[in-house]
């Protein structure tokens, strides 16, 4: 159960589809050339393949344990985390000022993918730390930044996001945790937080908990939520660790997957109050949290791609090894390896096409984010920011939804062996299942896509993306052959389906919001399929032009794009039908609550 | 985590769609009226809800264990199995001559569904015993029948199916287990069998293993396989148990799901040879095994429906209980139970529609099987047998594929809680995952649907089914309203897609078998969706006519049929596109083995 990073595909996307040379022209990213990307990715592939990947199955078999307030991670995790920190991997995309490497998201994204493919349970810890770093960079005081960022970025300390409470899951308006000012600028925090990933563990010296809480007299609902930093150990002025703070892990969950990653229930203030520090302004916590969330959501989308790729690699290895049955076309008298059977080939091609399509879309989105943050002129920044923001719920929603299907196909390729835990395929099926839930369920992504990303700007960002798809469609027209014909026909139909749904959402949001939201998840999937297909179409064009340079690689790219066109893109029409038929009394809500 | 059998829907299907009154006119089934069905189902609902359902989660938490050759099942299972036997539940559809109740499959099917919904791990034991009974009835000598059937049918002993060996999974031609004649009519069996469900356990006094093996000088391949009965304990002439036979469990598997059901590795003949008895004629074992398999495949299809329904019930209960967020249409100022949110409603409606559609198709198929076995004239028998045989791989393939999606939606409805094992939703997601694999993977069902069920008769059975769909389409035309319009449009399109694919299969089977088999699983899904939709259309007609009798029930049926039309049936077109585009060098096999 090894993991080999798909460096060639990653670099192809970075170079040809996400256009790293353009990113390298941005102020601050001058060194972020293709050569830099290649060097960083090579190192990442080595570290993740050699250090983290071998611990993945072990972590599932021998998960984190809880005893008497202490969480002990899987043997090997602590040492791996030390190597991770020493290698500078936490700092890839963070500012040089605090010890980071200040590389673009376009280079960080494949690093994140590799780490999650190698070991998703391990990778969750750095992913959450990234979120904490992001929040501090955005809104933290200089003092908090100086005190915490260097340690977090060095991978010495870790960070957490504390949103959920028993009564407050998707609906953060219901948060009840209290933060009482102490008069010295600090607060005392009281409350219970659940589902806190790496809320307690033994891999780092200290943990910076970022906690949503209410100050006294804060307005009700989401406008009265503040964001506080509550360290596990107090930090002295000289940076050394002081007393243990009053935040304690009271249990960890018994989960379906990502078992090595401890999911903690944290109790704040049971012994007098946990000392916390306000991040940014009071009552603006949700806003800051959304900045972290957007970064984390993109990261979870990449997790989907990562798990899908790992499941694919395992399935391919099995299919090339397992001998069973003669070929249906009579081309051999003997039993053959099962990769020769058309249905197995179809499953593997489906896994591959979905993964490559989602990867391409995510990396392109990462480049947009880089431009949105670093372009010299404000118009360009705003324009790319709008498209990136539109793509975030699609990358998160679609990459994770498809990862469940891909992991399930991975089990299926293994036949009966897939159901046996020792094979490893089942772990991916279990691990993937959280991805459509945490950092906002697919429905929450869909609400975001509809409300903030489609309706709020009157469909402008959506239409800007569609215009780019149109440009690709026009470029497809300049080529001939079966793959181009299929891609043009299917992508064109998919594009129209997506355009129709955007108009449907805009037209009905006010008059029939139930109908619009009933199709919200289908809208995310539709956008994911069509926009992944768009990237596959772009790859088809590039690989056709460059085929002679590397016939096997580009030939595979062309075949995969063709497969995507015929086998994945047609689903767009079914999704469109489901969405636009939801209107009226006989629509999706016709079945009354008491009829269920 | 209780289970309430959906008696109303079951009886609706039995009465209105599967036409039990017609079955009750068949010779031998005179007592099998709707009243009988109702009485049996009421009792089954009680037994399964009260005795088996409470043990389901317990079995997952505390699975069967293996130690020193002995398998100990979950506490409570042994006693439940005693009650199961005493209640006569193993004998529901078996001949009165051997102690059974001789009821039609149409009444047995809902009993099997209930048992599997209540506790799929438990239900596997009777399911396999049904297969052994079926094989003995088909081909067993009178002596074997007299010695084994009364005990098996009484639920005192259990049966197993021993097909798989390490090198022989889907491809039974590779079976190596040997059966050496002893000159006294018995054989000595030597070999290793894996993946044997309830291959060893403590619930019954004896186990009758049905084993595929080769006699000396048997032809190679599938034509040299015989079927033998190997008892765990020898059976004396007076029916009492004799010595322990030389078949031993050497381990059980660590599985993703159905954990309470022990999956054994059995070693035959390590201590001199396991005594076995030939069932039927030598070298015809595979043929007999296929009789069992067809029955078992139908049963596994029903398992899919069962797990889907249980997952649905759990998700509905959670959605009616969990309060989170205000409604999107502004109809309440307070947070509401999540069933009020359109996306949750859509997920629940999807789960319900898929489950009801698959149930209706399976029960209708069961009635066809009853007619195929019991009709007075041979033509009717042959006609119904052909359609039933066509439907078996569809019921098995589609009901199990959809059950994975339904169980996954069940997790999603629960949000973060769905990922916590104590909630119970994750168990269904894990349990369902075996269903598309055992008793023949979906690809194996698909091969059967293509080879034996579509091509062999030149498409006759397929066209007979399509003609029935056409009759329903004509009947839909006689009604008006949005539900009928939608159903006619979508079912008509689905019917055409299915008809096109049947012709595609027939036209290309010889010239391009790879293309045909590449789309085989999509063909199973397409048939499952269209034929489930056909049954939902029939339900729509009946419920519209009878709406006044029970407005809530029939109203829900109408709404669910309408939902099926708009949200499920459109997938037919995507499947068709995927199938018919697979032809030629640039088709599904364009990606060469070494490019994966």
Interface residues (C-beta under 8 A of the other chain):
Chain A: X164 X167 X169 X170 X171 X173 X174 X195 X253 X254 X255 X256 X257 X316 X319 X320 X323 X324 X325 X328 X329 X330 X335 X337 X339 X340 X341 X342 X343 X344 X345 X346 X348 X349 X352 X404 X408 X411 X412 X415 X416 X418 X419 X420 X421 X422 X426 X429 X430 X433 X434 X436 X437 X438 X441 X442 X443 X446 X447 X482 X483 X486 X490 X513 X514 X515 X517 X518 X519 X520 X521 X552 X555 X556 X559 X560 X562 X563 X566 X567 X570 X571 X573 X574 X577 X578 X581 X582 X584 X586 X588 X589 X590 X591 X593 X594 X595 X596
Chain B: X164 X167 X169 X170 X171 X173 X174 X195 X253 X254 X255 X256 X257 X316 X319 X320 X323 X324 X325 X328 X329 X330 X335 X337 X339 X340 X341 X342 X343 X344 X345 X346 X348 X349 X352 X404 X408 X411 X412 X415 X416 X418 X419 X420 X421 X422 X426 X429 X430 X433 X434 X436 X437 X438 X441 X442 X443 X446 X447 X482 X483 X486 X490 X513 X514 X515 X517 X518 X519 X520 X521 X552 X555 X556 X559 X560 X562 X563 X566 X567 X570 X571 X573 X574 X577 X578 X581 X582 X584 X586 X588 X589 X590 X591 X593 X594 X595 X596
